[in-house]
Amino acid sequence: MSNAKFILNTGRSLSQGMYMESEGKWSESYFKIVATIEMNPSDIKKLGVRDRVKIFSNGNGIVALVKPSDRVAEGTIFIPMGPIANLLVDGDTDGVGIPTFKTTEVEVRVSEEQVTTLRDVLKLLGAKNLEVFAKDLPLKSGERKFFESVSCPFCGDLCDYLKIEVDGNRIVRNVGGCAVSIAKFLNYHKHRILEPYMRMNGSLTSVDFDRALEEAAKILASSKYPLIYGLSSTCVEAVEVAIELAEIVRGVVDNTSTVCHGPTVLAVQEVGGVYMTFAPVLHLADVIVFWGTNAREAHGNHITRLITAIGRFRKGRRDRKVVVIDTRKTMTADMSDIFVQVEPGRDLELITALRMALKDLDIESPTVAGVPREKIYELAEIFRTARYGVIFFGMGVTQTGAKLRNIQAVIRLVQELNEWTKFVLLPMRGHYNVTGANQASLWLTGYPYAVDFSRGFPRMVPGVTTAVDLLTNGDVDAALIIASDPVAHFPRKAVEHLSKIPVIVVDAKWSLTAAFADVIIPAGLVGIECEGTAYRMDGVPIYMKKVVEPPPGVLCDVKILTNLVEKVRALKGLRS
């Protein structure tokens, strides 16, 4: 057999995060990680694979390296999230705003062709320019400084206990950070955007800040329906200004929750939530469930600060039962007491069966979603006899199968568990301030993301005003991307539209989206070069410290967006 159908699963990996921060997304090291698929050894043998395969989906085909792994089930393949995986994902969001990143059906064939390169991918997507002007910020030794209680600007855990040592403008030590955090701080100076650029005569040309800002303002002021997107890897103060800008230009402002925990936000609006902060987990929780989330790779310190740490009433890991429910055996599953492997896209069935077991109803089928009936009853008993239980859930639940309905069902499960004991749940948020982006949007507009101002007042229509849908349907005529990289994370059809419209990129580092930009404005790194506020995944606001100065002439996001608002107001003849 030389070809077969498989289910594609995408997600974060530790090496992907480390190379992204240390070497950048244009590096060979990073691209090799995101262009290597994991396949079960039995499937490799059946197909007769040597070292690579060609994968087809939605008329698209890519050639990738193959890595044997018994962590993935037979009939499935895993690719770290990135441009290769998203070439294969359908842009249809089922009216929810989020594509099905986790259960795409693909055809896999044995291949001897050259592995698809990053430049191949960017050409397929319609990149406007393949030149890279990423530079390393010159480092100089000097005064040694020590900063304590520094917050990490990587994931939603927002670890705020780091100790950072600085020598001049060189960050030399990060104590307390995870592997990705260390990579981010110690390599903050690498692959930076150090000067503004404009696309002129088909290529990017270095210009001064005022000229780049003026061009960006003209693009937005003349646009009929622009998209402002990103905002989850910057501070709340910048999010507030971006929302003001969206209202002025009568466009849409969306943040990255639209492609991660958007379904969670929608579900909470419909059925409520049962939330907590980190403290009760540390001090009280004796049953902890990780459902569709690989915390050990995506949230490096989450396990050590909440699961293995000693709390007031819990004696660390030995005093807690850890359950992992996932479609593949992740690194988080390795440290669990119970690992439940659910079939891809069938989480809703398993949640429903657990609710039935909790109510002592008969489950007639011997297996549900690939899980034996006896195991479901066992899990239900563990849950309802817990003293304090927690479910941490991730994109393995939000991006697959029933999406929004999955989250509604798991919230209902937790609500029903509270008739027996105390149980709570929390979404594992990815970007360090995606929760803050939702909060700021809520208090300013009444909506958490995908806020449309085209009619002069805010409204939100998932599946219509969400970023992927706007781009896939070709609805917007300009885009301002702030501290985000949609080219690395959106489906092909959505990215292709960016090649047809003016694109402004405001970022600290050279992203893949920069290949589609008409204007590039460099920015400082929040939490390293700029201060501000961010919200931890449990809703606690955290102060982000500044430990080094931004590069000469480079401003922080808040100042860039404030200047942009003033320029756009002037062009539109509006009062400040």
N, C-alpha and C positions, 0 to 999 in steps of 0.2 A: 504494500500500500504506500503510495507516494503523496496522498493528500487526504485531508479529513476536516470535519467541522469541529470547532472548538468554541468555548466561551472565554472571551477576553476579560480579564480583571486588571484594573490599574490601581495604583496607590503609591504612597510615599515609601522610600527606603532610606536607611541611614546613610549609605554611601552617596545616594543622590543628593541628600541635603548637605553633606559635607563638601562634595565637589562643587555644588552650586555656589556655596559661600566662599570656598577657598580658591577655586580655579575659574569660576564663572560659567555661564551657559553656552559660551562660544568655544569652550575648551574641548579638546579631544577626550579628556578624562571624564567630563560630565556627560558628553554625548554617548560615549561607549556604554555608560551605565544605563541611560534611558533608551538605548537601542539594543539592549540584550533582553531576550525573553526567558522566563523560567518555564520549563516544561517537565512534566513527570517522566522519569526514566522509562516507564513502560510505553508511554506514547512515543518517545524518541525511538525506541526499538521497533515499535509497530510501523512507524513512518519510514524508518531507515534513514534518519537524520544524521548527518555528519557533524556539521558545526553551524549551519544556518538554514533558515527557511524563508519563504515568501508568504506574507500574510495579506489576505484580501478582505475588504469590507466596503460596502457602499460604493463599489466601483474604484476604490483606491487600493493600491498595492505597495507594500514596502518589504525590503529584505532586511532581516535582523539576525544577529547572532543568537545561538541557543545555549542556555545553561541548564544542565539537568538538575532538578530539584524535587525531592519527595515532599516538599512543603505544599506543592500545588496538587490538587486532586486530578485524577485522570480525566481527560476531556476538557480541561481548562488550561489556560496559559496566563502568566502574570507579566506585565511590563510596568516598570516604574513610571509614574505620571510624568508626562513631558510631550514634546512635539511629535515624536514617533507614535505614541499611543493614541494621541488625539487626532492624528490623521485618519484613524480607523473608526473613530466614534461618530455616530450620526448626530447631526445638529438638532434633530427633533427633540423638544423638551416635554412633550406630552402636556403642554399647557401649564406646566409648573415653573418653567424657567431654567431647569437644570437638565442637561443631557444625561443619558444612561451610560455613565462611565464604567460601570461595573459588570454589565451582562451583555456586552455586544457580541453577537454571533459572527465569527470570522471563519474563513477557509484558510487552512495552512497547507502549504505545499513544500516539498523538499526542493532546495534551490542551490545552485552553484554560482549565482550572480553575485556581483559586488554588493556589499552591505550598503544600504541607503545612507548617504551622508547628510550632515546638517545642511549643507548648501543645496543638496537635492531637495530636501524638505522645504526650505525657504523658497526655492524656485517654483515648486509645485504650488505653494501658497500665494505666489505672486509678489514676493518681496521687491521693494522698490530699489533697494541698494544692498549689496553684499559686502561692502567695505566696513571694516571694524576699526574704530578709532579709540578703543579702550586703552587707558593708560594707568600705570601705577603711580599713586601719589608719592612724590619723593619723601623719604623718611630721614629725619635728623635726630640724633640723640641730643639731650638737653636736660632740663630740670626733671627730676624724678618725682612723680606724684602717685599717691595711693588713694583710690576711691573705694568706699565701702557702701553696702546696700545699693548697688547698681542693679537696675532692671535689664533683663535681656530682651532685645528687640527681635526675637525670632518667632516662637510659637505662643499659643494662647495661655500657656502656663505662666508667662511673664515672671520668671524667677527673679525676685527682687533682693537677693541676698549675695550677689556676686561681689567679689573683690577684684578690682582691676588695677594693674600696675602700669603706669605710663612713663616712658623715657623720651622726653621731648615730645614728638608727635607719633612716636612708635608705641603701640600697645604690646607689651612684652609678656603679660601674664593675665590669665583669667582663672580665678579660683572659685569653684562652685558651679561653673557652667557645664553643660553637657558637651558632647563632642561637636555638635553643630554650632553651639554657642561659642565655643573656643575658636572654631574655624571662622566664625563671623567676626569676632572682635580682632583676632590676630591678623586677619587678612582684610580688614576694612579698607585698606589703602589700595587694594588690587582691582583691576578691570573697572576703573572709575570713568565717569564722564566728567571731564575737568573744564570743558568750555562749551558754550552753546553752538549749535549747528543749524543750518537751514539747507533745504534741498534746492539747489539752483542748477539749471541746465543738466538735470538728470543725476546729479551727485551731491553729496553732503559737503557743505563748505563751512568752515569756522567763521563765526560772526561774533559781534559783541552782545552782551546781555540785553541791552535796550532794543537792539534790532530784532533779536529773537522774540522778545516779549511783545514787541509791536506786531510782528507777523502772527504770533499766536492769537493776539487779541483780534486782529482783522479776520482770521479764520473763524473764530467763535462768533464775532459780531455779525458776520455776513451769512453764517449758517442758518438754515431754516429749522433744523432739528438735530442738534448735536448730542453726543453721548459723552458724559464725564464718568470715567470708570476707574476703579482701583480702591485707594483710600484705606485699605486694611493694614498696610504696612507704613502708616504714618500716624501722626498724633490726632487726637480728637479736635484740637484747635484748627488743624488744616481741613478736617472734614467739614467743620462748620462753614468755613470760607468757600469750600467747593460747592456746598449746597446753595449758598447765596449766589454763586456764579451760575449755577444751573437755572435758578429762578430768573436771573437777569436775561439769560439767552433763551429762555423757554425751551430747555432741553430736558434730558433725563440724567439723573445722577444715580449710579449704581455702585455697590461695593462687592467684594469677592464672595460674600455669603450667597450670592445668587448662584454660584456653582459649587457650594459646599453644604452649608447648613440652612440654606433658604427654606427647604421643606420643613426643617425643625421650627423655624420662626412662624411659618404658616400654620403648622400643627398646634403650636402653643396658642396662637390667636383663636383657634377653633375650640380646643379642649382644655386649655390651661396647662400648667406645669407643676412639678413638685421638685423644686430646686433647693440648693444649699450652697454654702461657701466651702472652701477647702477644709476649714478647721474641724467641722464635725466628722469628715471622712477620716482625718488623721487620728482624732481622739476617740471616736465611737464605732466606726464601721468594722464589722466582722465578716461581712459577705460583700465582695466587690466583683462586679461583672464588667468585662470589657466586651462590648458587642460591636463588631464591625469596625474596630479601631486597633491599630498597632502602636500602642503608646511607647513601647521601648525604642522604636525607630523614629516615630514622628514627634514625640514629646519626651525628649531624652531624660529629663529629671522627674517626670511624673511619678514613676514607680518608686524612686528613692525618697521623694518628699512626702508621699502619701501612703504607700503600701508597705515598704520595708522599714520606714521610720517608726520610732516608738512614740505612741500618743499617751495621753493621760490615762485612758482606760484600755488601751490596746498595746500589747508587747511586741509590736512590729509584725513582720511577715508570718511568724509562727502562730500568731493569734488571729490570723485572718484567712478566710477561704476565698481563693481567687478563681473565678470562672471566666473562660474566654470562649466566645461564640463568634465564629468567623468561617469564611469559605476556604481559607487556607491556613496552614499551621505557621503562624507568624512567630517572631521572636518573643512577642508577648505571651503567646501560647506555651512557649517553652518553660515559663516560670509559673504556669497556672497549676491548680490542683485538679481542675476539670476542664478539658478542652472538648467543645462540641463543634463538629464540622457540619455546617449547614450547606445545603445545595444553593448554588448561585441564584439570586433573584427570588428566593422563597422564604425570606425572613418573616413576611407577614403571616404565612401559614404556621411557622413555629411559634410566633408570638400568640397567635390565636389559640393554638393547642395548649400553651402554657396557661393562658387565661381559663381555658376549659378545665385543665388539671387543678388549678387553684380553687375552682368551684366544685371540685369532685365530680365533674361530668365525664362521661365515658368517651374515650378517644377510640373510635372503631378501627382506624387504620393502624397496622403494625409499625409503620414508620410515617413520620411527617417531615417533609423537607429533608429527607435523608437521615433523620434522627430517630432512633428506636423509641417506641412509645414508653418503655420502662424508664429511659433516660429523661424523658419529659416530665414524668411523674416525680422522678428523683429531684430534678431541678426545682420544680414547683415546691416540693417539701423543703428544700434547702432555703429557698427564698422566703417562704412564709414563717420559718422558724428562726430567721435571722434576728439578732438584737437590733441591728442597724444596717440596712442594705443599701448599696449604691450601684446604679447602672451608668457606666460611662459609654456613650455610643458615638460612632463616627460615621464617616462617609460610606462605609460598607453598608450602612442602613439607609442613608439619605439619597445615595446615587444609584440605587439598584431597585429593580422590581417596582413595587407600589409607591416608592419614594415617600410622598406626604402621608399616605395611609399607613406606611410602616411606623412613622413617628407618632401618629395619632394612636395607633395600637399599643406601642410601647409605653406611652404616657398613661393610657387606660390601665395597662398592666400594673404600673407603679401605683396609680391611684387605688386600684383594687387591693394591692398588697398592703396598703395602709389600713385596711380593715383588720389585718392580722398583726402587723408590726409597723416599724418605721422604715420606709423605703423612699429613696430619692433618686433622681437621675440628673445627668449633666452632659451636654454635647461637648465633645472634644474639639474645640475650635482650633483651626490651623494657624492663620496669620495672627501675629501678636496683638493686633488691635481690631480684628474683625468684629468682636463684640462691641467695642467702642464705636465703630462705624455704624453699627445697628442702633446703638443707644442715641448717638448724636442725631441720626436721621429721624428717629422716633420723636425725640423731644422738639425738633424743629419743624417737622412736617406731618407727624402722625403716622408715618410709615417707616418700616425698618430698612428698606432697600428698594431699588427699581422705581424711584420716585420721578414721575413725569410732570413737567410744568408747562406743557405745550398749550394748555387752555387757560393759563394764568393762575392756576391753583394746583396744589399737589394732589396726585392720585397715583395709585399703584395697581397694575393689572398683570399678575404673573402670567407668563406665556406671551405677553405683548410688550410690556415695558421693561422686561428683563434683558440684560445685555446680550446674551447669546441669541435670543429671538430677534432683537433689533438688528443685529449684524447679519444673522442668517437670512432674514427677510429683506435686507437692504433698505431698512427704514431710515437710518440716520445718515446725515451727509457730512459729518465731521466727528472726530473723536479726540478727547483729551484724556490721556492715560497717565495716572498719577501713582507712582510707587507700586506698579503692578506689571505683569507680563502676560497679557491674554494670548499672545502668539504661542507661548509655551503651554497654554492650558485650555484653549478653546478648540472646539471641533473645526475641521477644515473649512466648511462653508462659511462659518462665522469669520474666520481669519481672512478668508479671501476678500471679503468686503472691505477690510482695512486697506487693501491694496488699491481700492478704487476711490477712496475719499481722503481728504486732508487729515493727517494724524499728528497730534502734538504729544510728545513724551516728556514728562517731568520725572526724573529718576536720578539716583545716585550712581548706579552701576549700569553697564552696557547690557541691556536685555535683548532678547530676540525681537521684541516689538520695535526696538530702535531701527531694525531693518525696514520697517514700514513707515517710519516717521518722516514728516516734512519739516518739523521743527523739533529740536531736542534742547531741553533746558536742564542743566545739571542741578542737583539738589544735595543738601547735606543729609546724613544718615541720622534719623531720629533715634535717640537712645545711645548714640555714640558721639555725634557732632552737634546734635540739636536736642533741646529739652522739650518736654510736652507731657500730655496725659494720655494714658492708654487704659483699656479695661481688660482685666483678666477674664478668662473664660467663665468664671463663676460670678461675673458682674461687679467685681471689686475694682475701683479706679486706682491706678498705680502711677506714681510720678516717674517719668523717664529722665534720667540724668544725662548731662553732657560731660564727656571725659576728655575729648580733644576738640580742637578748633576745626571747623570745616575748611576745605581747600580755599586758597585766596580767590575772592570774587564769586564764590559759590554761596548761595543763600539757602535757608531752610524752607521747607514746603509752605509754611504759613506765610512767610514774607513773599515768596514767589506768587502764590495764589492771590494774596492781598493786592499786589501790584497789578496782577492780571485783571482783577475785578475793577480796579480804578481805570485801567486802559479801556476795557470793554464798555464801562459806563460812559466814558468820554466819547467813544466812537458812536454810541447809541444816543448820545445827547441826554443822558440821565443824570440826575443829581446824585451826589455822593451821600 
